[in-house]
Amino acid sequence: MKRLASLKTRLNVIYILDNYDNETINIIRALGNKYGLKVIHREKPSGYKGGALNHVIKRIEMNNNDYMLVLDVDSVLSQETINELTKYVDSTNAVVPHWVASNRDDSSLARGQWIGYLLFFKVLKALNSLIGWVPILGSGSLVSVGALKSVGYWPEDVLEDVELGVRFFINDLKVTYVDDAIVNVEVPPVNYTGFLRQQLRWSFGVGRVIRKYFLRILRRKHGIAVLLYLGQYFAYVLQLVSILMLVAMSITGLSIPLWAFAILLMIIAPTLSLYLYSLIMLDKEYGGDPRRDVFAINSVNLAFIMALPRIAIANLMGLLGIGKIEWIPTPKGSRKWVMESLNLFPEYLMTAIIITAFIFTVIHVMILNMLIILPYLAGYVRGLWRIIDGTL
């Protein structure tokens, strides 16, 4: 509150609170009075984060010419960032900033996520240049209230920001990414539990978005490009299916043909090499130490490997409209994080399946199957050990 009140641009700042106890609410209200900021508490929360944002719009009667700057409580922005964002208000309906992880040194997983963000925003910059669309981000984005009202306000679902970006896309509303508008955020997944909570919500949520808007996206110009971006979590479904097929083949003694192995090698090896090279070069460009940070990249990859079956199932649930996922705010306050209990049955099961498949490749003397399973074996055994040991 002190930081926002000190900005040169006078903002009509509102804190919207859900599920807070009375003591905390009173403390926040007192600080709001001190710094001249309004505090609203929803007694009966509904509609997730989108519902909270819509509550603000309707409560203070924002008009169509207003712009809404959405900030999570951990987000830090400067006057320069506001200046950059507001340059575009006359030419676009939403402005998306560039996130930088402020807590990258909290853990190896946080460090790896910081490097991943560097690549993610390179992708957003390319999307902005090639098709004139990027997904709206849930913190730091500046959004036209008039445009919001025209598409039915914020979606009141588990992935409100991405869904809003899709609504803008199918209604020909413009979203612009600004690389120089820097917002510092905490990378939430500093351990495997936090990482998993975030990824499950994102995977389930994007599946729901595709299910609701697939045909309308496909009918628009550049719709295929948008679907490819949104469909990135479906890659985990395909990967899980391919792993289970490989396991079944290894157990039954069915060897992978040499030609199939050669094609796989020609596709996978250059792709992974380019991916790793891009991350290392970005790490070096932004002042990292590639020799050290390659281990941080490995931590993120291990986390994705261990979470793969859960992420794949969550995506399928969203795509098929089956079940629901508990929505909780992405874990923050990471500098004082502690280990949380987690049912690791899926991780144990996948590790056991991979070990079993490897044993059968040895029994059946299937060298090609063994070469493909070996990296998964190393990843699952190492990843499971690090989760149990508390280092992932």
C-alpha positions as YAML, in Angstrom:
chain: A
units: angstrom
residues:
- id: 1
  name: MET
  ca: [0.00, 0.00, 0.00]
- id: 2
  name: LYS
  ca: [2.83, 2.40, 0.89]
- id: 3
  name: ARG
  ca: [4.55, 1.64, -2.42]
- id: 4
  name: LEU
  ca: [1.40, 2.22, -4.51]
- id: 5
  name: ALA
  ca: [0.56, 5.42, -2.63]
- id: 6
  name: SER
  ca: [4.04, 6.79, -3.42]
- id: 7
  name: LEU
  ca: [3.59, 6.60, -7.20]
- id: 8
  name: LYS
  ca: [3.34, 9.86, -9.13]
- id: 9
  name: THR
  ca: [0.27, 8.66, -11.00]
- id: 10
  name: ARG
  ca: [-2.71, 8.83, -8.68]
- id: 11
  name: LEU
  ca: [-4.42, 5.46, -8.88]
- id: 12
  name: ASN
  ca: [-7.84, 4.61, -7.51]
- id: 13
  name: VAL
  ca: [-6.49, 1.59, -5.64]
- id: 14
  name: ILE
  ca: [-8.92, -0.97, -4.26]
- id: 15
  name: TYR
  ca: [-8.03, -4.08, -2.26]
- id: 16
  name: ILE
  ca: [-10.59, -6.84, -2.71]
- id: 17
  name: LEU
  ca: [-10.48, -9.45, 0.06]
- id: 18
  name: ASP
  ca: [-12.03, -12.91, 0.30]
- id: 19
  name: ASN
  ca: [-12.08, -15.32, 3.25]
- id: 20
  name: TYR
  ca: [-10.12, -13.14, 5.69]
- id: 21
  name: ASP
  ca: [-10.62, -13.25, 9.44]
- id: 22
  name: ASN
  ca: [-11.91, -10.11, 11.18]
- id: 23
  name: GLU
  ca: [-8.57, -9.25, 12.81]
- id: 24
  name: THR
  ca: [-6.73, -9.26, 9.48]
- id: 25
  name: ILE
  ca: [-9.51, -7.31, 7.77]
- id: 26
  name: ASN
  ca: [-9.33, -4.60, 10.45]
- id: 27
  name: ILE
  ca: [-5.54, -4.33, 10.04]
- id: 28
  name: ILE
  ca: [-5.85, -3.99, 6.26]
- id: 29
  name: ARG
  ca: [-8.67, -1.44, 6.56]
- id: 30
  name: ALA
  ca: [-6.55, 0.62, 8.97]
- id: 31
  name: LEU
  ca: [-3.65, 0.60, 6.50]
- id: 32
  name: GLY
  ca: [-6.05, 1.50, 3.70]
- id: 33
  name: ASN
  ca: [-7.19, 4.57, 5.67]
- id: 34
  name: LYS
  ca: [-3.57, 5.52, 6.33]
- id: 35
  name: TYR
  ca: [-2.57, 5.41, 2.67]
- id: 36
  name: GLY
  ca: [-5.87, 6.58, 1.15]
- id: 37
  name: LEU
  ca: [-6.79, 3.25, -0.46]
- id: 38
  name: LYS
  ca: [-10.19, 1.57, -0.50]
- id: 39
  name: VAL
  ca: [-10.68, -1.91, 0.97]
- id: 40
  name: ILE
  ca: [-13.64, -4.13, 0.01]
- id: 41
  name: HIS
  ca: [-14.37, -7.45, 1.69]
- id: 42
  name: ARG
  ca: [-16.72, -9.99, 0.08]
- id: 43
  name: GLU
  ca: [-18.68, -11.76, 2.78]
- id: 44
  name: LYS
  ca: [-19.80, -14.53, 0.42]
- id: 45
  name: PRO
  ca: [-17.13, -15.06, -2.25]
- id: 46
  name: SER
  ca: [-18.17, -16.60, -5.58]
- id: 47
  name: GLY
  ca: [-16.78, -16.78, -9.08]
- id: 48
  name: TYR
  ca: [-13.13, -17.13, -8.04]
- id: 49
  name: LYS
  ca: [-10.80, -14.23, -8.91]
- id: 50
  name: GLY
  ca: [-13.00, -13.15, -11.84]
- id: 51
  name: GLY
  ca: [-15.94, -12.83, -9.47]
- id: 52
  name: ALA
  ca: [-13.89, -10.62, -7.14]
- id: 53
  name: LEU
  ca: [-12.85, -8.33, -10.00]
- id: 54
  name: ASN
  ca: [-16.43, -8.08, -11.29]
- id: 55
  name: HIS
  ca: [-17.58, -7.23, -7.76]
- id: 56
  name: VAL
  ca: [-15.23, -4.22, -7.80]
- id: 57
  name: ILE
  ca: [-16.37, -3.02, -11.24]
- id: 58
  name: LYS
  ca: [-20.04, -3.13, -10.26]
- id: 59
  name: ARG
  ca: [-19.55, -1.86, -6.70]
- id: 60
  name: ILE
  ca: [-17.82, 1.39, -7.67]
- id: 61
  name: GLU
  ca: [-19.68, 1.80, -10.98]
- id: 62
  name: MET
  ca: [-16.69, 2.06, -13.31]
- id: 63
  name: ASN
  ca: [-17.56, 3.55, -16.70]
- id: 64
  name: ASN
  ca: [-16.57, 2.42, -20.19]
- id: 65
  name: ASN
  ca: [-13.70, 4.90, -20.48]
- id: 66
  name: ASP
  ca: [-11.96, 3.58, -17.37]
- id: 67
  name: TYR
  ca: [-9.08, 1.11, -17.38]
- id: 68
  name: MET
  ca: [-8.56, -1.57, -14.76]
- id: 69
  name: LEU
  ca: [-5.01, -2.45, -13.66]
- id: 70
  name: VAL
  ca: [-5.06, -5.89, -12.05]
- id: 71
  name: LEU
  ca: [-2.37, -6.63, -9.45]
- id: 72
  name: ASP
  ca: [-1.78, -9.63, -7.23]
- id: 73
  name: VAL
  ca: [-0.63, -8.60, -3.77]
- id: 74
  name: ASP
  ca: [2.95, -9.78, -4.45]
- id: 75
  name: SER
  ca: [3.30, -7.78, -7.68]
- id: 76
  name: VAL
  ca: [5.62, -4.77, -7.75]
- id: 77
  name: LEU
  ca: [5.46, -2.14, -10.48]
- id: 78
  name: SER
  ca: [7.21, 1.18, -10.91]
- id: 79
  name: GLN
  ca: [6.11, 4.55, -12.24]
- id: 80
  name: GLU
  ca: [8.02, 3.73, -15.44]
- id: 81
  name: THR
  ca: [5.92, 0.59, -15.88]
- id: 82
  name: ILE
  ca: [2.70, 2.59, -15.55]
- id: 83
  name: ASN
  ca: [4.01, 5.08, -18.09]
- id: 84
  name: GLU
  ca: [4.75, 2.27, -20.55]
- id: 85
  name: LEU
  ca: [1.36, 0.61, -20.07]
- id: 86
  name: THR
  ca: [-0.63, 3.82, -20.47]
- id: 87
  name: LYS
  ca: [1.10, 4.70, -23.75]
- id: 88
  name: TYR
  ca: [-1.13, 2.14, -25.46]
- id: 89
  name: VAL
  ca: [-4.56, 2.87, -24.00]
- id: 90
  name: ASP
  ca: [-5.76, 4.71, -27.12]
- id: 91
  name: SER
  ca: [-4.74, 1.92, -29.52]
- id: 92
  name: THR
  ca: [-5.63, -1.31, -27.71]
- id: 93
  name: ASN
  ca: [-8.21, -2.85, -25.39]
- id: 94
  name: ALA
  ca: [-5.75, -4.55, -23.03]
- id: 95
  name: VAL
  ca: [-2.04, -4.11, -22.36]
- id: 96
  name: VAL
  ca: [0.04, -7.04, -21.08]
- id: 97
  name: PRO
  ca: [3.31, -6.48, -19.18]
- id: 98
  name: HIS
  ca: [6.56, -8.42, -18.93]
- id: 99
  name: TRP
  ca: [6.89, -10.40, -15.71]
- id: 100
  name: VAL
  ca: [10.24, -10.75, -13.97]
- id: 101
  name: ALA
  ca: [10.64, -13.17, -11.06]
- id: 102
  name: SER
  ca: [11.68, -11.25, -7.96]
- id: 103
  name: ASN
  ca: [12.35, -14.34, -5.83]
- id: 104
  name: ARG
  ca: [14.44, -16.35, -8.26]
- id: 105
  name: ASP
  ca: [17.01, -17.26, -5.61]
- id: 106
  name: ASP
  ca: [14.52, -18.79, -3.15]
- id: 107
  name: SER
  ca: [15.13, -22.32, -4.45]
- id: 108
  name: SER
  ca: [16.49, -24.24, -7.41]
- id: 109
  name: LEU
  ca: [12.94, -24.70, -8.69]
- id: 110
  name: ALA
  ca: [12.26, -20.96, -8.41]
- id: 111
  name: ARG
  ca: [15.50, -20.26, -10.28]
- id: 112
  name: GLY
  ca: [14.46, -22.63, -13.05]
- id: 113
  name: GLN
  ca: [11.04, -20.96, -13.27]
- id: 114
  name: TRP
  ca: [12.73, -17.57, -13.63]
- id: 115
  name: ILE
  ca: [14.67, -18.90, -16.63]
- id: 116
  name: GLY
  ca: [11.46, -20.41, -18.00]
- id: 117
  name: TYR
  ca: [9.77, -17.01, -17.75]
- id: 118
  name: LEU
  ca: [12.52, -15.53, -19.92]
- id: 119
  name: LEU
  ca: [11.58, -17.94, -22.70]
- id: 120
  name: PHE
  ca: [7.83, -17.55, -22.09]
- id: 121
  name: PHE
  ca: [7.97, -13.80, -22.69]
- id: 122
  name: LYS
  ca: [10.05, -14.31, -25.82]
- id: 123
  name: VAL
  ca: [7.12, -16.41, -27.04]
- id: 124
  name: LEU
  ca: [4.62, -13.68, -26.10]
- id: 125
  name: LYS
  ca: [6.70, -11.11, -27.97]
- id: 126
  name: ALA
  ca: [6.68, -13.34, -31.05]
- id: 127
  name: LEU
  ca: [2.90, -13.93, -30.78]
- id: 128
  name: ASN
  ca: [2.33, -10.19, -30.50]
- id: 129
  name: SER
  ca: [4.42, -9.54, -33.62]
- id: 130
  name: LEU
  ca: [3.10, -12.42, -35.74]
- id: 131
  name: ILE
  ca: [-0.64, -12.50, -35.03]
- id: 132
  name: GLY
  ca: [-1.32, -9.41, -32.89]
- id: 133
  name: TRP
  ca: [-2.64, -11.41, -29.93]
- id: 134
  name: VAL
  ca: [-1.31, -12.55, -26.59]
- id: 135
  name: PRO
  ca: [-3.09, -14.07, -23.58]
- id: 136
  name: ILE
  ca: [-4.08, -11.60, -20.88]
- id: 137
  name: LEU
  ca: [-2.05, -12.12, -17.70]
- id: 138
  name: GLY
  ca: [-3.81, -12.06, -14.35]
- id: 139
  name: SER
  ca: [-1.41, -9.59, -12.74]
- id: 140
  name: GLY
  ca: [-0.11, -6.35, -14.19]
- id: 141
  name: SER
  ca: [-2.43, -6.25, -17.20]
- id: 142
  name: LEU
  ca: [-4.26, -2.99, -17.99]
- id: 143
  name: VAL
  ca: [-7.76, -3.73, -19.32]
- id: 144
  name: SER
  ca: [-10.46, -1.47, -20.78]
- id: 145
  name: VAL
  ca: [-13.63, -1.60, -18.66]
- id: 146
  name: GLY
  ca: [-15.73, -0.90, -21.75]
- id: 147
  name: ALA
  ca: [-14.18, -3.88, -23.52]
- id: 148
  name: LEU
  ca: [-14.71, -6.00, -20.40]
- id: 149
  name: LYS
  ca: [-18.40, -5.14, -20.30]
- id: 150
  name: SER
  ca: [-18.79, -5.87, -24.02]
- id: 151
  name: VAL
  ca: [-17.63, -9.50, -23.55]
- id: 152
  name: GLY
  ca: [-19.61, -10.14, -20.36]
- id: 153
  name: TYR
  ca: [-17.12, -8.98, -17.73]
- id: 154
  name: TRP
  ca: [-14.34, -11.19, -16.29]
- id: 155
  name: PRO
  ca: [-15.01, -14.92, -16.71]
- id: 156
  name: GLU
  ca: [-15.88, -16.42, -13.33]
- id: 157
  name: ASP
  ca: [-13.93, -19.64, -13.84]
- id: 158
  name: VAL
  ca: [-10.61, -21.13, -12.74]
- id: 159
  name: LEU
  ca: [-8.49, -19.45, -15.45]
- id: 160
  name: GLU
  ca: [-10.14, -16.05, -15.78]
- id: 161
  name: ASP
  ca: [-7.23, -14.20, -17.40]
- id: 162
  name: VAL
  ca: [-6.56, -16.61, -20.27]
- id: 163
  name: GLU
  ca: [-10.29, -17.01, -20.88]
- id: 164
  name: LEU
  ca: [-10.71, -13.23, -21.03]
- id: 165
  name: GLY
  ca: [-7.90, -13.08, -23.60]
- id: 166
  name: VAL
  ca: [-9.77, -15.64, -25.70]
- id: 167
  name: ARG
  ca: [-13.02, -13.66, -25.40]
- id: 168
  name: PHE
  ca: [-11.15, -10.59, -26.63]
- id: 169
  name: PHE
  ca: [-9.72, -12.61, -29.53]
- id: 170
  name: ILE
  ca: [-13.05, -14.00, -30.77]
- id: 171
  name: ASN
  ca: [-14.65, -10.54, -30.48]
- id: 172
  name: ASP
  ca: [-11.85, -8.80, -32.45]
- id: 173
  name: LEU
  ca: [-10.66, -6.81, -29.44]
- id: 174
  name: LYS
  ca: [-6.97, -5.97, -29.43]
- id: 175
  name: VAL
  ca: [-4.48, -7.16, -26.79]
- id: 176
  name: THR
  ca: [-0.94, -5.75, -26.90]
- id: 177
  name: TYR
  ca: [2.18, -7.05, -25.20]
- id: 178
  name: VAL
  ca: [4.71, -4.42, -24.03]
- id: 179
  name: ASP
  ca: [8.17, -5.83, -23.40]
- id: 180
  name: ASP
  ca: [9.39, -2.70, -21.58]
- id: 181
  name: ALA
  ca: [6.55, -2.70, -19.03]
- id: 182
  name: ILE
  ca: [8.21, -4.66, -16.21]
- id: 183
  name: VAL
  ca: [6.23, -6.12, -13.31]
- id: 184
  name: ASN
  ca: [8.12, -7.98, -10.60]
- id: 185
  name: VAL
  ca: [6.25, -11.02, -9.32]
- id: 186
  name: GLU
  ca: [7.00, -13.86, -6.98]
- id: 187
  name: VAL
  ca: [7.44, -17.18, -8.75]
- id: 188
  name: PRO
  ca: [5.02, -19.23, -6.66]
- id: 189
  name: PRO
  ca: [6.23, -22.81, -7.16]
- id: 190
  name: VAL
  ca: [9.35, -22.78, -4.97]
- id: 191
  name: ASN
  ca: [8.71, -26.41, -4.05]
- id: 192
  name: TYR
  ca: [6.98, -29.32, -5.76]
- id: 193
  name: THR
  ca: [3.68, -28.91, -3.88]
- id: 194
  name: GLY
  ca: [3.26, -25.28, -4.93]
- id: 195
  name: PHE
  ca: [4.38, -26.11, -8.47]
- id: 196
  name: LEU
  ca: [1.81, -28.89, -8.69]
- id: 197
  name: ARG
  ca: [-1.07, -26.73, -7.43]
- id: 198
  name: GLN
  ca: [-0.32, -24.07, -10.01]
- id: 199
  name: GLN
  ca: [0.13, -26.46, -12.94]
- id: 200
  name: LEU
  ca: [-3.03, -28.46, -12.19]
- id: 201
  name: ARG
  ca: [-5.15, -25.31, -12.16]
- id: 202
  name: TRP
  ca: [-3.57, -24.05, -15.37]
- id: 203
  name: SER
  ca: [-3.88, -27.40, -17.16]
- id: 204
  name: PHE
  ca: [-7.50, -27.94, -16.06]
- id: 205
  name: GLY
  ca: [-8.41, -24.33, -16.76]
- id: 206
  name: VAL
  ca: [-6.97, -24.18, -20.26]
- id: 207
  name: GLY
  ca: [-8.77, -27.45, -21.07]
- id: 208
  name: ARG
  ca: [-12.05, -25.80, -20.06]
- id: 209
  name: VAL
  ca: [-11.26, -22.73, -22.16]
- id: 210
  name: ILE
  ca: [-10.59, -24.86, -25.27]
- id: 211
  name: ARG
  ca: [-13.77, -26.88, -24.66]
- id: 212
  name: LYS
  ca: [-15.92, -23.72, -24.42]
- id: 213
  name: TYR
  ca: [-14.42, -21.72, -27.29]
- id: 214
  name: PHE
  ca: [-12.85, -24.25, -29.71]
- id: 215
  name: LEU
  ca: [-15.11, -23.66, -32.73]
- id: 216
  name: ARG
  ca: [-15.30, -19.89, -32.23]
- id: 217
  name: ILE
  ca: [-11.50, -19.67, -32.04]
- id: 218
  name: LEU
  ca: [-11.08, -21.88, -35.11]
- id: 219
  name: ARG
  ca: [-13.33, -19.61, -37.19]
- id: 220
  name: ARG
  ca: [-11.16, -16.54, -36.57]
- id: 221
  name: LYS
  ca: [-8.08, -15.49, -38.49]
- id: 222
  name: HIS
  ca: [-5.00, -16.93, -36.75]
- id: 223
  name: GLY
  ca: [-7.31, -19.19, -34.76]
- id: 224
  name: ILE
  ca: [-5.09, -22.21, -35.35]
- id: 225
  name: ALA
  ca: [-2.10, -20.36, -33.87]
- id: 226
  name: VAL
  ca: [-4.14, -19.44, -30.77]
- id: 227
  name: LEU
  ca: [-5.32, -23.06, -30.39]
- id: 228
  name: LEU
  ca: [-1.74, -24.30, -30.68]
- id: 229
  name: TYR
  ca: [-0.74, -21.94, -27.89]
- id: 230
  name: LEU
  ca: [-3.68, -22.98, -25.71]
- id: 231
  name: GLY
  ca: [-3.14, -26.65, -26.50]
- id: 232
  name: GLN
  ca: [0.37, -26.81, -25.05]
- id: 233
  name: TYR
  ca: [-0.85, -28.77, -22.01]
- id: 234
  name: PHE
  ca: [-2.34, -31.43, -24.30]
- id: 235
  name: ALA
  ca: [1.28, -32.36, -25.09]
- id: 236
  name: TYR
  ca: [1.37, -33.93, -21.61]
- id: 237
  name: VAL
  ca: [-1.60, -36.13, -22.52]
- id: 238
  name: LEU
  ca: [0.20, -37.31, -25.66]
- id: 239
  name: GLN
  ca: [3.43, -37.86, -23.72]
- id: 240
  name: LEU
  ca: [1.67, -39.92, -21.04]
- id: 241
  name: VAL
  ca: [-0.02, -42.06, -23.71]
- id: 242
  name: SER
  ca: [3.32, -42.61, -25.48]
- id: 243
  name: ILE
  ca: [5.02, -43.61, -22.20]
- id: 244
  name: LEU
  ca: [2.27, -46.10, -21.36]
- id: 245
  name: MET
  ca: [2.44, -47.54, -24.89]
- id: 246
  name: LEU
  ca: [6.21, -47.95, -24.56]
- id: 247
  name: VAL
  ca: [5.76, -49.64, -21.17]
- id: 248
  name: ALA
  ca: [3.18, -52.05, -22.59]
- id: 249
  name: MET
  ca: [5.44, -52.89, -25.54]
- id: 250
  name: SER
  ca: [8.42, -53.51, -23.25]
- id: 251
  name: ILE
  ca: [6.48, -55.77, -20.88]
- id: 252
  name: THR
  ca: [5.01, -57.83, -23.75]
- id: 253
  name: GLY
  ca: [8.36, -58.10, -25.54]
- id: 254
  name: LEU
  ca: [7.43, -55.94, -28.54]
- id: 255
  name: SER
  ca: [10.50, -54.04, -29.74]
- id: 256
  name: ILE
  ca: [10.43, -50.59, -31.34]
- id: 257
  name: PRO
  ca: [11.40, -50.80, -35.05]
- id: 258
  name: LEU
  ca: [14.75, -49.28, -35.92]
- id: 259
  name: TRP
  ca: [13.16, -46.86, -38.41]
- id: 260
  name: ALA
  ca: [10.76, -45.55, -35.75]
- id: 261
  name: PHE
  ca: [13.63, -45.08, -33.30]
- id: 262
  name: ALA
  ca: [15.64, -43.20, -35.97]
- id: 263
  name: ILE
  ca: [12.72, -40.86, -36.74]
- id: 264
  name: LEU
  ca: [12.16, -40.25, -33.05]
- id: 265
  name: LEU
  ca: [15.84, -39.48, -32.52]
- id: 266
  name: MET
  ca: [15.91, -37.05, -35.46]
- id: 267
  name: ILE
  ca: [12.91, -35.16, -34.06]
- id: 268
  name: ILE
  ca: [13.62, -35.22, -30.32]
- id: 269
  name: ALA
  ca: [17.39, -34.65, -30.21]
- id: 270
  name: PRO
  ca: [17.45, -31.34, -32.19]
- id: 271
  name: THR
  ca: [14.30, -30.06, -30.43]
- id: 272
  name: LEU
  ca: [15.63, -30.69, -26.93]
- id: 273
  name: SER
  ca: [19.04, -29.32, -27.86]
- id: 274
  name: LEU
  ca: [17.51, -26.11, -29.24]
- id: 275
  name: TYR
  ca: [15.28, -25.79, -26.16]
- id: 276
  name: LEU
  ca: [18.20, -26.16, -23.74]
- id: 277
  name: TYR
  ca: [20.43, -23.88, -25.82]
- id: 278
  name: SER
  ca: [17.74, -21.16, -25.86]
- id: 279
  name: LEU
  ca: [17.31, -21.32, -22.09]
- id: 280
  name: ILE
  ca: [21.05, -21.19, -21.42]
- id: 281
  name: MET
  ca: [21.55, -18.25, -23.80]
- id: 282
  name: LEU
  ca: [18.68, -16.33, -22.20]
- id: 283
  name: ASP
  ca: [20.08, -17.12, -18.77]
- id: 284
  name: LYS
  ca: [23.46, -15.74, -19.83]
- id: 285
  name: GLU
  ca: [21.88, -12.67, -21.47]
- id: 286
  name: TYR
  ca: [20.07, -11.73, -18.25]
- id: 287
  name: GLY
  ca: [23.07, -12.12, -15.96]
- id: 288
  name: GLY
  ca: [22.74, -15.74, -14.89]
- id: 289
  name: ASP
  ca: [25.44, -18.35, -14.55]
- id: 290
  name: PRO
  ca: [24.72, -21.11, -17.12]
- id: 291
  name: ARG
  ca: [27.07, -23.60, -15.46]
- id: 292
  name: ARG
  ca: [25.08, -23.33, -12.23]
- id: 293
  name: ASP
  ca: [21.64, -22.65, -13.69]
- id: 294
  name: VAL
  ca: [21.60, -25.77, -15.84]
- id: 295
  name: PHE
  ca: [20.81, -27.56, -12.55]
- id: 296
  name: ALA
  ca: [17.91, -25.17, -11.97]
- id: 297
  name: ILE
  ca: [16.59, -25.99, -15.45]
- id: 298
  name: ASN
  ca: [16.93, -29.66, -14.55]
- id: 299
  name: SER
  ca: [14.85, -29.08, -11.38]
- id: 300
  name: VAL
  ca: [11.95, -27.68, -13.42]
- id: 301
  name: ASN
  ca: [12.18, -30.54, -15.90]
- id: 302
  name: LEU
  ca: [12.14, -33.07, -13.04]
- id: 303
  name: ALA
  ca: [9.07, -31.36, -11.56]
- id: 304
  name: PHE
  ca: [7.24, -31.58, -14.90]
- id: 305
  name: ILE
  ca: [8.21, -35.25, -15.30]
- id: 306
  name: MET
  ca: [6.94, -36.12, -11.82]
- id: 307
  name: ALA
  ca: [3.73, -34.11, -12.32]
- id: 308
  name: LEU
  ca: [3.11, -35.43, -15.85]
- id: 309
  name: PRO
  ca: [0.27, -37.90, -15.12]
- id: 310
  name: ARG
  ca: [-1.57, -35.43, -12.89]
- id: 311
  name: ILE
  ca: [-1.20, -32.59, -15.44]
- id: 312
  name: ALA
  ca: [-2.37, -34.84, -18.29]
- id: 313
  name: ILE
  ca: [-5.44, -36.03, -16.36]
- id: 314
  name: ALA
  ca: [-6.30, -32.47, -15.30]
- id: 315
  name: ASN
  ca: [-6.15, -31.32, -18.92]
- id: 316
  name: LEU
  ca: [-8.40, -34.18, -20.06]
- id: 317
  name: MET
  ca: [-10.86, -33.37, -17.26]
- id: 318
  name: GLY
  ca: [-11.06, -29.79, -18.49]
- id: 319
  name: LEU
  ca: [-11.35, -30.78, -22.16]
- id: 320
  name: LEU
  ca: [-14.10, -33.33, -21.45]
- id: 321
  name: GLY
  ca: [-15.93, -31.25, -18.85]
- id: 322
  name: ILE
  ca: [-15.46, -33.90, -16.17]
- id: 323
  name: GLY
  ca: [-15.18, -33.11, -12.46]
- id: 324
  name: LYS
  ca: [-13.59, -30.03, -10.96]
- id: 325
  name: ILE
  ca: [-10.38, -28.87, -9.33]
- id: 326
  name: GLU
  ca: [-10.24, -27.04, -6.03]
- id: 327
  name: TRP
  ca: [-9.35, -23.43, -6.78]
- id: 328
  name: ILE
  ca: [-6.94, -21.85, -4.36]
- id: 329
  name: PRO
  ca: [-4.78, -18.76, -4.87]
- id: 330
  name: THR
  ca: [-1.39, -19.77, -6.21]
- id: 331
  name: PRO
  ca: [0.92, -20.15, -3.16]
- id: 332
  name: LYS
  ca: [2.86, -16.96, -2.40]
- id: 333
  name: GLY
  ca: [5.02, -15.70, 0.45]
- id: 334
  name: SER
  ca: [7.65, -18.12, -0.73]
- id: 335
  name: ARG
  ca: [10.53, -16.80, 1.33]
- id: 336
  name: LYS
  ca: [9.13, -18.62, 4.36]
- id: 337
  name: TRP
  ca: [7.71, -21.68, 2.66]
- id: 338
  name: VAL
  ca: [7.60, -25.00, 4.48]
- id: 339
  name: MET
  ca: [7.16, -28.55, 3.29]
- id: 340
  name: GLU
  ca: [3.51, -29.56, 2.96]
- id: 341
  name: SER
  ca: [2.05, -33.05, 3.05]
- id: 342
  name: LEU
  ca: [1.12, -34.45, -0.35]
- id: 343
  name: ASN
  ca: [-0.24, -37.81, -1.43]
- id: 344
  name: LEU
  ca: [2.54, -39.07, -3.70]
- id: 345
  name: PHE
  ca: [0.71, -42.19, -4.93]
- id: 346
  name: PRO
  ca: [0.72, -41.11, -8.63]
- id: 347
  name: GLU
  ca: [4.46, -40.34, -8.43]
- id: 348
  name: TYR
  ca: [5.21, -43.69, -6.76]
- id: 349
  name: LEU
  ca: [3.04, -45.52, -9.29]
- id: 350
  name: MET
  ca: [4.67, -43.95, -12.35]
- id: 351
  name: THR
  ca: [8.15, -44.60, -10.96]
- id: 352
  name: ALA
  ca: [7.25, -48.26, -10.31]
- id: 353
  name: ILE
  ca: [5.81, -48.61, -13.83]
- id: 354
  name: ILE
  ca: [8.95, -47.17, -15.42]
- id: 355
  name: ILE
  ca: [11.23, -49.40, -13.32]
- id: 356
  name: THR
  ca: [9.14, -52.45, -14.27]
- id: 357
  name: ALA
  ca: [9.31, -51.57, -17.96]
- id: 358
  name: PHE
  ca: [13.09, -51.14, -17.76]
- id: 359
  name: ILE
  ca: [13.49, -54.55, -16.10]
- id: 360
  name: PHE
  ca: [11.50, -56.17, -18.91]
- id: 361
  name: THR
  ca: [13.65, -54.46, -21.57]
- id: 362
  name: VAL
  ca: [16.65, -56.12, -19.93]
- id: 363
  name: ILE
  ca: [14.87, -59.49, -19.74]
- id: 364
  name: HIS
  ca: [13.80, -59.31, -23.39]
- id: 365
  name: VAL
  ca: [17.11, -57.72, -24.48]
- id: 366
  name: MET
  ca: [15.37, -54.83, -26.28]
- id: 367
  name: ILE
  ca: [18.13, -52.27, -26.70]
- id: 368
  name: LEU
  ca: [16.05, -49.59, -28.49]
- id: 369
  name: ASN
  ca: [13.26, -49.72, -25.91]
- id: 370
  name: MET
  ca: [15.87, -49.54, -23.17]
- id: 371
  name: LEU
  ca: [17.50, -46.43, -24.68]
- id: 372
  name: ILE
  ca: [14.17, -44.59, -24.69]
- id: 373
  name: ILE
  ca: [13.10, -45.71, -21.21]
- id: 374
  name: LEU
  ca: [16.48, -44.97, -19.61]
- id: 375
  name: PRO
  ca: [16.07, -41.14, -19.50]
- id: 376
  name: TYR
  ca: [12.58, -41.55, -17.99]
- id: 377
  name: LEU
  ca: [13.97, -44.01, -15.44]
- id: 378
  name: ALA
  ca: [16.67, -41.56, -14.41]
- id: 379
  name: GLY
  ca: [14.16, -38.70, -14.24]
- id: 380
  name: TYR
  ca: [11.53, -40.51, -12.19]
- id: 381
  name: VAL
  ca: [13.94, -42.09, -9.71]
- id: 382
  name: ARG
  ca: [15.88, -38.86, -9.23]
- id: 383
  name: GLY
  ca: [12.72, -36.73, -9.11]
- id: 384
  name: LEU
  ca: [10.96, -38.95, -6.57]
- id: 385
  name: TRP
  ca: [14.04, -39.00, -4.36]
- id: 386
  name: ARG
  ca: [14.30, -35.21, -4.41]
- id: 387
  name: ILE
  ca: [10.61, -34.78, -3.53]
- id: 388
  name: ILE
  ca: [10.96, -37.18, -0.58]
- id: 389
  name: ASP
  ca: [14.25, -35.53, 0.43]
- id: 390
  name: GLY
  ca: [12.64, -32.08, 0.34]
- id: 391
  name: THR
  ca: [15.02, -30.64, -2.29]
- id: 392
  name: LEU
  ca: [12.46, -30.30, -5.08]
...
